[in-house]
Amino acid sequence: MPSQRTPRAERTRAGIVDAAMRLFRSGGYDAATMRAIADEAGVSLGSAYYYFSGKEELIQAFYDQVQVEHAAAAEAAYDSPVFADRLRRVMESFLDVAEPFHDFGGQFFRNAADPRSPLSPFSAQSAPAREASTDLFRRAVADSDLKVAPALREELPELLWLLHMGVVLFWVHDDSPGQRRTRALVAGLVPLVDRSVRLTRLPLVRGLVDDGLGLVRSLRGSS
């Protein structure tokens, strides 16, 4: 795939992604075929395969698209120096961006939940979207009013991303109107995280934190 796409190629590619999302949402991920997606997008099957090797790559493009929108929606979060404000806005802005896709989210979750699937947020194929998402939490920590040990500051963005994944899982199963329960979860969770992280500066807690970080690093090294 050429690294430099023409505006027309970008429009065609985006049209294929949009067509796939419509079919995934209306009939389910498993039922949609590449031929049906091509027909929906108004392109040939060969053209669809030129841009995407299959449905899984289309989902990756969807992940990337949502991540770009999430980053734009979260930008205002960094106007505040207060860590809790930043974290809340980053997490809430994801809910804002993802809300139109809530019904679709449940349809492909069983595929994404398989750790062997390239659709998993932990897969190698999802690495660009995962790193882009983690960077939002990295920015939330950087230059904020949060004072923590350097070792924890280094690991905190990834730990916050893992927390975010837990919230996303809750969101997928949240059938309340507008996913109100998920928004209430974020509103209650952020102050708890903020207070817990600040407590790590206390001498009594610092040893536990060091042990926990050591465990995280050992698990990462054994993967």
C-alpha positions in Angstrom: 0.0 0.0 0.0 1.5 3.4 -0.9 2.4 5.5 2.1 1.3 8.6 0.2 -2.4 8.5 -0.8 -4.1 10.9 -3.1 -7.1 12.8 -1.8 -9.3 10.6 -4.1 -7.7 7.4 -2.6 -8.3 8.7 0.9 -12.0 9.3 0.1 -12.3 5.8 -1.4 -10.7 4.2 1.6 -12.9 6.2 4.0 -16.0 5.3 2.0 -15.1 1.6 2.3 -14.7 1.9 6.1 -18.0 3.8 6.4 -19.8 1.2 4.3 -18.3 -1.6 6.4 -19.5 0.1 9.6 -23.0 0.4 8.2 -23.2 -3.3 7.4 -21.5 -4.3 10.7 -24.1 -2.3 12.6 -27.1 -3.4 10.6 -26.4 -7.1 10.1 -23.5 -8.0 12.3 -19.8 -8.5 11.8 -20.0 -12.1 10.8 -22.7 -11.7 8.2 -21.0 -8.9 6.3 -18.8 -10.1 3.4 -16.1 -8.2 1.6 -18.2 -8.3 -1.6 -21.2 -6.9 0.3 -19.0 -4.1 1.7 -17.6 -3.3 -1.7 -21.2 -3.1 -3.1 -22.3 -0.9 -0.3 -19.3 1.4 -0.9 -19.9 1.5 -4.7 -16.5 0.0 -5.5 -15.3 -3.2 -7.1 -14.3 -6.1 -4.9 -10.7 -5.8 -6.2 -10.7 -2.2 -5.1 -11.9 -3.1 -1.6 -9.2 -5.7 -1.3 -6.6 -3.2 -2.6 -7.2 -1.0 0.4 -8.0 -3.7 3.0 -6.9 -7.3 3.2 -10.1 -8.3 4.9 -12.7 -7.4 7.5 -10.2 -7.5 10.4 -8.2 -4.8 8.7 -11.3 -2.7 8.3 -11.9 -3.0 12.1 -8.4 -1.8 12.6 -9.1 1.2 10.4 -12.2 1.8 12.5 -10.1 1.7 15.7 -7.7 4.2 14.2 -10.6 6.5 13.1 -12.2 6.5 16.5 -8.8 7.1 18.1 -8.2 10.2 15.9 -11.7 11.5 16.9 -11.0 10.7 20.6 -7.7 12.6 20.5 -9.4 15.7 19.0 -12.3 15.5 21.5 -9.8 15.2 24.4 -7.6 18.1 23.4 -9.5 20.6 25.7 -8.7 18.4 28.7 -5.1 19.6 28.7 -6.1 23.2 29.2 -6.4 22.4 32.9 -3.3 21.7 35.0 -5.4 19.5 37.4 -4.8 15.8 36.8 -8.3 14.7 37.9 -9.9 17.2 35.5 -7.7 15.9 32.6 -8.4 12.3 33.4 -12.1 12.8 33.6 -12.3 14.7 30.3 -10.1 12.1 28.5 -12.4 9.3 29.6 -15.6 11.2 29.1 -14.6 12.3 25.6 -14.2 8.7 24.6 -17.8 8.0 25.7 -18.9 11.0 23.6 -17.1 9.8 20.5 -18.0 6.1 20.8 -21.7 6.6 21.7 -23.0 6.3 18.1 -21.3 2.9 17.9 -22.5 1.4 21.1 -24.9 -1.1 19.5 -22.2 -2.1 17.1 -19.6 -2.5 19.8 -21.4 -5.5 21.4 -21.6 -7.3 18.0 -17.9 -7.6 17.5 -16.8 -7.8 21.1 -16.7 -11.6 21.2 -14.1 -11.4 18.4 -12.1 -8.6 20.1 -12.2 -10.5 23.4 -10.3 -13.4 22.0 -6.6 -12.8 23.0 -5.5 -14.6 19.8 -7.6 -12.3 17.5 -6.0 -9.4 15.7 -9.0 -7.4 16.8 -8.0 -7.6 20.4 -6.9 -4.2 21.8 -3.8 -6.1 23.1 -2.8 -7.6 19.7 0.2 -6.5 17.6 -2.1 -5.3 14.9 -3.8 -3.0 17.4 -0.5 -1.5 18.6 -0.8 1.9 16.7 -4.3 2.6 18.2 -3.2 1.3 21.6 -0.2 3.6 21.7 -2.2 6.6 20.5 -4.7 5.9 23.2 -2.0 5.5 25.9 -0.5 8.8 24.7 -3.7 10.6 25.7 -3.1 9.4 29.3 0.5 10.2 29.1 -0.4 13.8 28.3 -2.9 13.8 31.1 -0.1 13.0 33.5 2.6 15.2 32.0 2.9 18.7 33.4 -0.1 18.2 35.6 -0.4 19.0 39.3 0.2 15.3 40.1 3.3 14.6 42.1 4.5 11.0 42.1 7.7 9.1 42.1 9.4 9.0 38.7 9.1 5.2 38.4 5.3 5.4 38.9 5.0 8.4 36.6 6.7 6.4 33.8 4.3 3.4 34.3 1.1 5.4 35.1 -0.1 6.1 31.5 -0.2 2.4 30.6 -1.9 1.6 33.9 -4.5 4.3 33.2 -5.0 2.8 29.7 -5.7 -0.6 31.2 -8.2 1.1 33.5 -9.7 2.7 30.4 -10.1 -0.8 28.8 -12.0 -1.9 31.9 -14.3 1.1 31.5 -14.8 0.3 27.8 -15.7 -3.3 28.7 -18.3 -2.0 31.2 -19.6 0.4 28.5 -20.0 -2.4 26.0 -22.4 -4.2 28.4 -24.1 -1.0 29.6 -27.7 -0.9 28.3 -28.8 2.2 30.2 -30.0 5.2 28.2 -27.0 7.1 26.8 -24.8 4.7 28.9 -25.5 6.7 32.0 -24.1 4.0 34.2 -20.7 4.2 32.5 -20.7 8.0 32.8 -21.5 7.6 36.5 -18.7 5.1 36.8 -16.2 7.5 35.3 -17.4 10.3 37.6 -16.9 8.2 40.7 -13.8 6.4 39.5 -11.6 9.5 38.7 -11.6 11.0 42.2 -10.7 7.5 43.6 -7.8 7.2 41.1 -6.6 10.7 41.8 -6.5 10.2 45.6 -5.0 6.7 45.4 -2.2 7.9 43.1 -1.4 10.9 45.3 -1.2 8.6 48.4 1.7 6.7 46.8 4.0 9.5 48.1 3.4 8.4 51.7 6.3 6.3 53.0 4.0 3.6 54.2 2.6 3.1 50.7 5.7 3.7 48.7 7.1 0.2 49.4 3.9 -1.4 48.2 4.0 0.7 45.0 7.6 -0.3 44.3 6.6 -4.0 44.7 3.7 -3.5 42.4 5.7 -1.8 39.7 8.3 -4.6 40.0 5.6 -7.1 39.4 4.3 -5.2 36.4 7.8 -5.1 34.9 8.5 -8.7 35.5 5.2 -9.7 33.8 6.0 -7.5 30.9 9.5 -9.0 30.5 8.1 -12.6 30.6 5.5 -11.9 27.8 
